[in-house]
Each structure stands twice: as C-alpha cells, then as structure tokens.
Amino acid sequence: MTSAEHFDRWYAERVESPAADELVWRMLGLPPGLQSTSLLGGAGLDEVVAILDPRPGQVLLDLACGRGGYGLEIAGRTGCRLIGVDFSAVAISQAKRRADADFRVGTMTATGLSPASVDAVLVVDAIQFAEPTLDALRECLRVLRPGGRLVLTTWEALDPADERLPARMRQLDLASQLPEAGFVDVEVTEKPDWQAIEKRFWLESLALDAGDDLAIQSMQDEARRVLAASDGRRRVLARAVAPLPDEESSQPG
Ligand SMILES: C[S@@+](CC[C@H](N)C(=O)[O-])C[C@H]1O[C@@H](n2cnc3c(N)ncnc32)[C@H](O)[C@@H]1O
C-alpha cells in the first residue's frame, strides 16, 4: 500500500516547487493556480464537470482531493459546495491554506461522511491507490444520495499479467467493479487523447534541469517509470450513478 506518510513527504516537497506547478499548468492546459497533483488536463476537466453537473448549493465530494485544486475549480464554476477528503494530512493542510472550504483527513474506504450526504463524487487519478478497490467504490455509493453521480479518472492495464505495471493498477477493472459495488448506468471510456497529452508532459519533465528541486526529481523518476510501460496501460474516464430504491431491488444478486 502507498502510505499516507509517503504522500505527506511528496506534498511537503511539492509545495517548495513552483516549477512543478508551472509545468502542470502549461502542459495540461489547466487554469494557472489550480493545484493539481495528477494528470487531468483542462479539456478533461471540462468533460468531468459536464458529467457531474453539480447545481448551486449541491454537495460535491472530491475524494483523495490532494491540495483540492479540481474540487475548488468546480465549486467556483458551478456554485456547488465542496467537501475534500484525503488521507494525507499535509495535503489537507495545504488545501485549507488555499480556501476556506470543508477539507478533512479521511480515507477512500472510510471518509467519515454520513450516508446519502453528497450529490456527486469525483475521484481524480487516485482510485488505483485504494485497497481494496471495491471497498472504496462501496464507500462512494454509501455517501451518495440515490441518483447521485460518481466520476473517476485513472489508468487500467491492457494486460493484467503485465508486470511492468504496479499490481494495484493491474487489478483495476472499473467496468466490472462499479456494477459489483452496486452502481448503475456505468460507462468506462478510453481517453487516448488524454494519454497523448500525458506523454508530452512526461517527456517535457525530463527536459527540465531538476537541480535540487525534489519535486521535479521525483517527477522525473515517475516519468521514466511511466514511459517505460506507457504502451501497457489505457487512460480511462468512468462514470456511474447511485441507484434509486426501485433500481436497487432489480439488481442481480
Ligand atoms: C495522484 S494524487 C491526486 C490528487 C488529486 N485528486 C488531484 O488530482 O490533484 C493521489 C491522491 O490520493 C491520495 N490517496 C492515496 N490513497 C488514499 C487513500 N487510501 N485514502 C485517501 N486518499 C488517498 C493521496 O494522498 C493523493 O493526494
């Protein structure tokens, strides 16, 4: 398991690196100031917002929110209320410094939120860290109101036996895991255009002079790992809906 302490160190390094954030904004086409620690670009974010479609006053949970950048951007665009949850206390304290929103320490399998208390859930580039995946998907379902929407972005292995990829990514299969967790209207879409942008991002990161910038050094390590096996994974956007009570009773098993 990739621990909260690992991510605490990662976020502590990242806050010292304006160069890392500048690279992300430039290469991913994100609004400057959006604090991303993932690879969801500006066009992808527009798609995600259109699917979630939160209304003013509705509650959006940004789960594994990191520094909260995507959730805050969506709240700013739509007028929804934001709850951000992440297991890294360092990320949550950095998020709180950005905005007076409801950021909390919690895990993907135990958010601490009440049942049916949110209208939409977003998990950007993080579900691959949840162990086990099904428990995290069931937690998303538990906190969503009936009819509420879930959107996830992540990567899946083309071949689950491909040992170049982390085991946690090889066991992801959202097209079967989302219905198994109890979701309906599940759609998992491959995003080759996002993957092409990511490849350019990783190549550009390797062209930087890292010097003593720990965040850029760690980005370059990741770039080498990802590029060595980038033909073995697909970029995916998954969407699903929490069933209404009459749909629940018609679910198999
Ligand atoms: C690649 S970052 C993405 C962060 C954020 N969603 C974004 O897009 O900027 C993955 C995030 O998942 C969080 N994370 C990993 N495992 C977690 C878990 N089991 N529970 C809660 N958060 C977790 C990490 O702390 C990190 O913030």
PDBQT file of the ligand as one rigid body, heavy atoms in Angstrom, charges set to zero:
ROOT
HETATM    1  C1  LIG A 301      -2.176  11.447  -7.812  1.00  0.00    +0.000 C 
HETATM    2  S1  LIG A 301      -2.766  12.231  -6.342  1.00  0.00    +0.000 S 
HETATM    3  C2  LIG A 301      -4.249  13.041  -6.935  1.00  0.00    +0.000 C 
HETATM    4  C3  LIG A 301      -4.713  14.135  -6.005  1.00  0.00    +0.000 C 
HETATM    5  C4  LIG A 301      -5.890  14.952  -6.516  1.00  0.00    +0.000 C 
HETATM    6  N1  LIG A 301      -7.045  14.119  -6.761  1.00  0.00    +0.000 N 
HETATM    7  C5  LIG A 301      -5.530  15.694  -7.787  1.00  0.00    +0.000 C 
HETATM    8  O1  LIG A 301      -5.971  15.235  -8.833  1.00  0.00    +0.000 OA
HETATM    9  O2  LIG A 301      -4.811  16.698  -7.722  1.00  0.00    +0.000 OA
HETATM   10  C6  LIG A 301      -3.431  10.853  -5.420  1.00  0.00    +0.000 C 
HETATM   11  C7  LIG A 301      -4.030  11.263  -4.095  1.00  0.00    +0.000 C 
HETATM   12  O3  LIG A 301      -4.631  10.128  -3.488  1.00  0.00    +0.000 OA
HETATM   13  C8  LIG A 301      -4.449  10.236  -2.087  1.00  0.00    +0.000 C 
HETATM   14  N2  LIG A 301      -4.661   8.889  -1.539  1.00  0.00    +0.000 N 
HETATM   15  C9  LIG A 301      -3.996   7.747  -1.871  1.00  0.00    +0.000 A 
HETATM   16  N3  LIG A 301      -4.507   6.700  -1.207  1.00  0.00    +0.000 NA
HETATM   17  C10 LIG A 301      -5.521   7.177  -0.437  1.00  0.00    +0.000 A 
HETATM   18  C11 LIG A 301      -6.439   6.565   0.468  1.00  0.00    +0.000 A 
HETATM   19  N4  LIG A 301      -6.389   5.262   0.692  1.00  0.00    +0.000 N 
HETATM   20  N5  LIG A 301      -7.368   7.350   1.068  1.00  0.00    +0.000 NA
HETATM   21  C12 LIG A 301      -7.398   8.707   0.822  1.00  0.00    +0.000 A 
HETATM   22  N6  LIG A 301      -6.552   9.336  -0.018  1.00  0.00    +0.000 NA
HETATM   23  C13 LIG A 301      -5.617   8.579  -0.650  1.00  0.00    +0.000 A 
HETATM   24  C14 LIG A 301      -3.035  10.770  -1.951  1.00  0.00    +0.000 C 
HETATM   25  O4  LIG A 301      -2.773  11.354  -0.696  1.00  0.00    +0.000 OA
HETATM   26  C15 LIG A 301      -3.010  11.785  -3.092  1.00  0.00    +0.000 C 
HETATM   27  O5  LIG A 301      -3.454  13.050  -2.638  1.00  0.00    +0.000 OA
ENDROOT
TORSDOF 0
